[in-house]
Amino acid sequence: MEIPTLAPTLTLPEINKLLSLKNDEPPPADIVKKAVAYARKRIAAGKPVFATPEESAKAIEKRNVMKPR
C-alpha cells in the first residue's frame, strides 16, 4: 500500500529533509515511522490515507485565514 510521506505530523526540519532528497534516495526511517503512524490513524478513523480534495481545500482556507495581514 502506498502512503503519503509528507504528513502533518512532520516537523519543519523533517519536511525540509524530505524535500531535499535525491530522486532515488529513500526517506529517513524517522520520517517513514511518522508517515506510517499517521496513515494508520487515518485508516482507523475510516479515512483514506491520502487527503481528500475537501480536506485539502479546508487546509488551504485555514492557512489563508491565519496569514498575517
N, C-alpha and C positions, 0 to 999 in steps of 0.2 A: 504494500500500500504506500502510495506517495503521500507525504505530508509537507506542509509549508515549513521551511526552516526559519523564515522570518516571522517570529511570534511576538506578541505584545509583551511577553514576559522577559524579553532580552533587554539588557542594559545598553546604553548608548555605545560604550566601547565594544560590546559584543556585536552590535549592528554594524559598526564601522569595520570590525574584523571580517564579518561575513561579506560585506560589500567589497572588501579588498582582496578576496580570494581569487587566485588564478582559475582559469577555466576548469582544469582537471583536479584542482586541489580540494580535498574533502573538508567539510566544515569541522571545526574542533569538537571534541567529544562533549564538552560542557554545553555547547550550543545545541547539539543533537539531543542531549538529555532534556534540555528545556523544551525543545520543539516536540519531542515525543510526549512529554508530560502534558503540554498544552493540548496536543491533539487528542490524547486520552480523555482529558477533561471535557473537550467538546463532544467527543463520541458519547461519553457518559451522560451528557446533557441532551443527547438526541440531535445534535447538530452535525453538519458536515465538517470535515477537518479544515477545509478552506472557507474563508469568509464568503458570505453570500453578497450579491450586489447591494442588497438592502443594508447589511451591516457596514459595508464599505462606504455607502452614502452617508450613513449616520456618523461614522467616524470622521468623514470629511467635514460634515456640518459642525460637529463638535469642535474640531480643530479650528475652523473658521470663526466660530463664536468666541473661542478662547484667545484669538490673536489680539495682541495689544493694538490699540488704535492710535 
